[in-house]
Amino acid sequence: MKKDMTMEDREKRKQKINMAITNVTRILLMLIIFRGIVVKDYNQLFIAFVTIILTYYPSILEKRFGVYLPASMQITITLFIFGAQYLGEIRNFYRIFPWWDTALHTISGTILGVVGFMFVYLLNEKYGKKVKLSPFFVVMFAFCFAVTMGVFWEFFEYGMDRIFGTNMQKFRYPELGDDGLVDTMGDLFVDSLRCIDNLNSRLYIY
């Protein structure tokens, strides 16, 4: 009779799934980089290179900050990176599907809120044995962390558009409103609202 999988076995299985998704993403990005070099499309080449770096986030978080993300969260973030950078920017899903950007920012608000929550929780567990943090402070920190990361991402989009001539803020798509300001503010609103909704439930868990 087959034994039931333990929590550790499930975690290892999810890690293998995440690694498979990550490797497929890296292979596709390497092909994009090769194509970019051949046809001299340096915009896609740069985006692909940055995305490859982003795929190493679990080891960076663990080795640099001592923060381990559960495998299910790693899979979610990897799929988000794939959807945002490869499908969105390189395969032009942002233009093909006008709702793609909003959907991804809804997911990112949840992801960043959870990461911020876990970050302060783990730091408190590791270094704050003599300090009792209130649940409100933890949730507020997670919210500020998520919104700040969203702001920095908008800075990144603005810089890419102005320096490298990309269209990450969608201001060159007339059918999407031809307004980068609307795109930016909409992204920040969605990030904030989804983060608040997610953290509201975690306030009762902490």
N, C-alpha and C positions, 0 to 999 in steps of 0.2 A: 504493500500500500504506500502511495506517495506521501511523504511527509509534508506538513504545512510549512510554508515559507516563514521564516522568522523576520522580524523587523530589519535586522542586519542584512539578510538575504535580499529583501525587497529594495533596500537602499542601494546595495551593490548592483542589482539589476537595473535600477533607474540610472545609476551612474554610467553603466555600459550603454544604455539607450542615449543618454546625453552625449557621451563620447562619440557614438556613431553619428548622431545629428551634427555635432561639431565638426567631425572629420569631413562629412559630406559638404558642409558649408565651406570649409577651408579649401577643399578641392575645387569647388565651383568658383570661389574667389581667386584662386591661383590661375584658373583658366581665364578669368576676366582680366587679371593683371597681364597675363601673356598676350591676350588679344589687344589690350590697351597699349602695350609696348609696340606690337606689330603695326597697328593702325594709327598710332600716336594720339590715342584718346586719353589724355592725361587726367581728365576729370574723373572718369570711372576708375582709372588706375589708383588714384589717391583714395577714393572712397573705399575701394576693395581692400587696400592696404590697411586703412584705419579699422575696417570691420574685422580683418584677421586679428589685429591686436586686441579688439574687444572680446574675441572668443576665448582669450586667456584669462578672463576676469575671475573664475573660481580659484585658480592657483594664486593669483595676485592677492585676492582678498584673504585667503587662508595664510599664505606665507608672510604677507606684509602686515596684516592687521589681526591675524588670528581669528578671523570670522569664517566659519564654515557654513555654507548655504546647503540646505537639504537638496537632495538630488532632484526632487520634483520641481523645486524653485529654479535649479540650474537649467532644467529642460525648458521651463517656461521662458526664462531669460534668453536662452540660446535661440528658441523659436522666434522670440521677439526681435532679436538682432537680425536674424535671417529675414523676417518679414519687413523690417524697417529699412535695412541697408541693401540687401540683395534684391528682394522683390520690389520694395518701394523705390529706392534710388536708382538701382542699376537696371531693373526690368520695367521701370516706369509705372508701377502699380498706382502711384500717387495720382497720376494723370488718367489712367484707365479707369480707376475706381475712386471717385471723389471722396468717398467715405473712408478710404483706407487710412488716411492720416489721423482722423478723429478716433477711429477704432484702436489704432496703435497707441495713441496718447491715453486712451481710457485704460488700456492694459498697463502702460508705463506708470500711470498714477498709482495703480495697485502694487506693482512690483517695487517701486521706489518707497512707497509707504511701508511695505513689509520689511524691506532691507533696512530702512531707517529704524524701525521698531526693533528688529533683531540686533542691529548694531549697538544701540544704547542698552538693550537688555543684556547682551553678552558682556559688554564692558562693565556694567553694574555688577553682574555676577562674578566677574573676574577680579575687579579692582575695588568695588564699592561695598564690601562686606559690612563696613561700619556706617555706610550712608544709605538711608532708605529713601529711594526716589518715589515720588507720588506717581500714580498711574497717569494723571493729567500731564505731568512733565514729560513722561516717556512718549505719550501720544503727540504732544505739542512738538517735541524734538523730531519725531518721525515725520510729522506734517511739514515742518520747516525744512527738513532734509530733502523731502520729495520735491517740494516747490522750488527750492534752491537749485536742485539738479535740473529741474525743468527749465529754469531761467538760464542756467549755463548752457543747456542744449540749444536754446534759442540764440544765445550769443554765438555758439558754434555755427549754426545755420546762417546767421547774418554774415559772419566772417567768411564762410565758404562762398556765399553768393557774391560778396564784394571783392574778395581777393582772387578766387579761382573762376568766377563767372558761372557758378552752378545755379540751380533754381530750387534750393531746398525750402525756401519760404513761399514758393508757388506764385511769386508775383509776375511770372512770365506766362501764366496759364489764364487767358481771358475767360475761358469757360468755367474756371473755378473762382471767378470774381476779380482776378487781376489785382489783388490787394494783399501784399505780404503782411500788413499790420493786422488784418482780420485773421489771417492764418496764425500769426504769433499769439494774439490774444485768445483766440479760440483754443489753441493748444494748451495755454496756461490755465484757462478756466476748466477745461476737461481734466487736466492733471490734478488740479486742486480739489475739484468736486469728487472725483473718483477716490482720491486719497482720503478725504474726510469721511466718505461713506465706508471705506474699508477699515479705517482706524477706529471708527465709532464702535464697531463690533469688537475690536481688540481691546478697547478700554475696559470691557467687562471680563476679558480673559486674564489680563495682567494681574 
